[in-house]
Amino acid sequence: MSDPRSSLTHYHSGIVPREIIARDPRHSFRCIVHDFPSEICGWASHPEYEIHLIQKSSGSVIAGDYVGTFEPGHVSLMGPHLPHDWVSDLAPGEVVVDRDVVVHFTDEWVRASMDVMPELGILDGLLQRSARGLEFHGESAARAGDLIRGVVGANGPTQIARLIELLGLLAQAPADEVTPLASEWLGTSDNASANLAAEAGLAYIFDNLTGDIRMSTAASLAHMSEPTFSKYFRRAAGTTFSTMVKRLRIAHARRLLDTTEMSAARVAVASGYNNMSNFNRQFLAEVGLSPTAYRKLEPGQKPAALPLRTDTKAAPATPELAGR
């Protein structure tokens, strides 16, 4: 049986490079299937739109300042330059084969297509909303998952037709089957120092989620002072370092409550909390329910994770995360 504490602690061993989407002159967009972990997984942003299907495993999804969970069948659309990542629950050394099916396309390509095919005008609203990241649910997600696999499995004109059909489906998905993820105010960062702080900070958090996490250590890994690291991490990730740690720990706790029969006390420890009262308080603040009450709900009744809405002004440096 996999160690429940391993879900996020075996994610990275170093800094994740920013993703560069390779262009193939023989194709107008890119579609791939890949494993997790792999060299192309990690906290990344890029100028392309990304349609993403998770085929296997569960874990944490991060989109800008949003932290939530995913299960097989998770479908999302990430707009250009929105930082994102999907981290599976893994045992040491485990690899999830063909976890991801991904489609990348440029704004230039889709806008040019809309110019010559006015019928595609319905995509404009979808593209604008994707700036926050969109997660699809229900029948829309199920149909989109089949279409995403269909895009990857086709070639030539058929592949283009299937992508257009997929985009049309996403654009017309019912409002109750689409959830925006990141906060509207979230901006993108082209600052190399900010991206380095986010990459190093997230890698460190995932490697140590169940243990002590100190911002001083994260800053050292990024070769920055704590105040500088704090400023740049917030600029790139859209929230403070300490809040990101809390969100990831609570997301992991929710997943353990959903998928195991571990007691709430064991879930607390496996999620990095040594103090049960603090765990209950943080869980209630984040989810709106106690861990026990949350577990009793049916899957369709459980609240979705919400974007972080923190003050956008620079926050003071937090030397360590106390009160675990």
N, C-alpha and C positions, 0 to 999 in steps of 0.2 A: 504493500500500500504506500502511496506517495506521502511524503511528509507534508502536512498541510502548511507548515511554515515556509515551504520552499516556493510558494506560488510566485513570489516577486523577488526572492533573494538571490536567484541564480540568473538574473537577467543580463547584466553587463559585467565585464571585467575591466572596462575602460571607457573612454570618451567616445560617443557615437558621432561619426562624421555627418555633416549635413548631406541630405540626399540630392543627387544630381540624376535626373531622368535622362537616360541615353536616348538619343533620337535615331531611328532607323529610317533611312531615306526611302525604303520600300513601303513604308506604312505611314499613314497620317496620324495614327495614335498608337499607344502601346498597351498591350494586355499580357499579364504574366500570372503564373501560379508559383508560389514559393513556400518553403518550409519556415518553421520558427523553432529555434533561433536561426538567423541567417545574416549574412553581411549586409543585406539591404533593409533589415529591420532596425528600428530605433527611432528616437525622438528626432523628427525631421520636418522641414518645410520645403516647399518647392513651388515654382510658378504654375505648375499644371493643376488642373482639377483631378481629383482622385475618387473613383468609385471603388469601394472596398467591401468584399465579402469574406467573412470568417466561416470556414467550413467545419473546423474542428476545434475543440478545447474551449475553456472559459478563462476569463482573466479581467484585466483592467484596461480601459480605453481612456486616453487623454486626448483632448482636442482643445488647444489653447488653454483656457483656465478651467475647463470642464474635466471632471474625473468621474467615470462611471464604470459599469461592468459590461461584459459581453458574454454571449453564449454562441454555440453553433447557429448559423443563420443570420448573424448580425450583419446588417447592410447599412453603409453610411456613404455620404458624399462630402468630401472635404474640398473647400474652395482654395484658390491659389494663396500660397504663403501662410496658411493656417497650420501651425505646428501640431503634430499629431503622433500618436503611438498606440500600439496594441501589445500588451504584455500578457502572455499566457501563464496559467498555473503550471509549473513544471517541477518534476522531481529532478535531482541532480543528474545531468547528462542526458535528460530526455529531449527528444526532438519530435515535433509535431509535423509530420510529412503533409505537404500540400495544404497547409493551414489556410493560406490566403489566396484569394483570386482578386486581382487588382487591374483596373483600367485607368490609364492616364490619358488625358487629352488637353490640348492648349486652348486658351481663350481665343487665340487667333483662328484656330481651326473651327471651333464651334460658331464663332461670330461670322466667319466667312460662309459657313454652311447656312446660317440663318439669313444671310444677305441674298443668297441665290435660291433659297427655299423658304418663302414667307410662312409656310405652314409650321415651321419650327419656331415661330415667334413665341409660342407658349413656353419655350425654354428660358426666356429672359428672367422671369421671376425666380425660377429654380436656381439659376446661376447667381443671382443677387443674394438669395437666401443662403447659398452654400458658403458664403464668407464666414458664417458662424459655425459651419459644420452641421450636417443634418443626419439624424438617425431615423431609419424607416422601420415600421413595425407591421404586424398583422399580415393581411393578404398582400399588401404592397411589398413587404420585405420578402415574402415567400415567392412571389412572382418575379421580383427583381433578382433574387438569387438564381433562379432558373435562367433568366436572361443573361446574367453576368457569365454564367458557365457557358451559355450559348455563344456569347461573343468570343470567348477564349477558344471555343472549339470550332469556330468557323474561319473562313478566310475569304479574301477578295470582296466583291460587292455584298455577299451575304453577311460578312462580318460588319461592314458599315451599316447595313440595314438593321442588324440586330442591335447595334449600339444606339442608333436613332430610336428604335422601338423602346429600348431601355430608358433612354433619357425622357421620352414621352411619358412612360409609365411613372417615373419619379416626379416629373413636373405636375402630373395630374393626380398624385396620391392624395387621398382624403386628409384633411388637416389633423384628424385624430390618429393618423398613422405616421405622422412626421413630427420629430422633436428637434428643435434647434439646440445646439450644444453650448458653444462658447458665448460669453457675454458680448453684447453688441458693441461695447466700447473697446473691445480688445483690438489692439493694433499689431501690425507685424513689425518685426525688427530685422533690419539689415546690418545691425551692429555685430561685428564678429565677437566682441567681448561678451555681449549679452547672450549670444547663441552658445558660446563656450560655457558660460555660467549655467545655463539651462541644461546643456548636455552633461556636464560633469555633475551637476547637482542631482539630476534625475538618475543617472547611473549609480551614484552613491546611495540615494534613497532606496532604489530597488535592491541593491546588494545588501542593505542593512535594515530592511523594513521591520524585522522582528526584534532588532536590538537597539542599542543606543545610537542615536543620530545627532550629530553635532554640526552646526553650521560652520564652525571653525575648521572641521575636517573637510567639508565640501569646498570651502573657500580655498583651502590648501591644495586640493586636487585640481582646482581651476587656476592655481597660482595667482590668487588675488587676496587682498585683505578682506576681512569680514564685511565692512561697510560697502566696499566696492562690489563684492560678490552679491550682497543682498540687493543692491540697486539693480545690477544687471540681470540677476535671476528674475526679479519681478518684472523687469522690462520685457524679457523674452517669454516668460511663462504666464504672465498676466496675473500673478498672485504671489504672496510671500512664500518663502521656503518652508516655514513652519506650517502654514495652512496647506500647502501641497502634501507634506508628510501626513498630516491629519486626514486629508481626503483619501489618500491612497491606503492608509491603514483601515479606515472605516469601510472603504470599498472592498478590501480584502475580507474584513469581518462579515460584511453582508454576504459575500460569496460563500464563506464557510457556513454561515447560518442556513443558506439556501441549499447547500449540496452535501452537508455532513450532519451527523447526529451528535457532534461535539457539544458539550455543555457550554453555556455562555461564558463561564470562567475560563475554560480551555480556549475558546475562541478569542477571548481578550488577550491571553498570553501569546497565542499564535499570531495575533495581529499587532504585537509590539507593546501591549499595555500590561504593566505589572500591577497596576492599581485598578481594582474592579470598579470602584466608585467613579474614578476618572473615565474609565471606558464607557460606563453607562451614561455619564453626563455628555461625553463627546458624541456618542452614538445618537442620543436623543436630540442633541443640537443639530446634528447633521441630517438625520433621517426623519425626525419628528415622532419617533416611537422608541420604546425601550427595545433592547435586543430580543427579549422574550416575546413581546407583543409583535415585533416584526416577523419573527419566525412563524407565528401562528397564522399569519395572513396567507391567503391563496396567492399564487404568482401574479395573477392579474390585478390584485388589490395592492400590491406593494408599490410604494412611491418610487418614482424615478429619481436618479441623482440629479442635482441641480447645479447650474454653473455657479462658480464663486463670484460674488459681487463685492469685491473689496474696494476700498478707496484707491484711486489710481495714483495718488501721491506717494512719493517714496516712503517706505516704512523703515523704522529703525532696525538696525541689525539685531538678530536674535542669536546670542552666542551658543545656545543649545536648546534642545526641546525638553523641558522639564515636565514633571507631573505625570510621568508614564505610569 
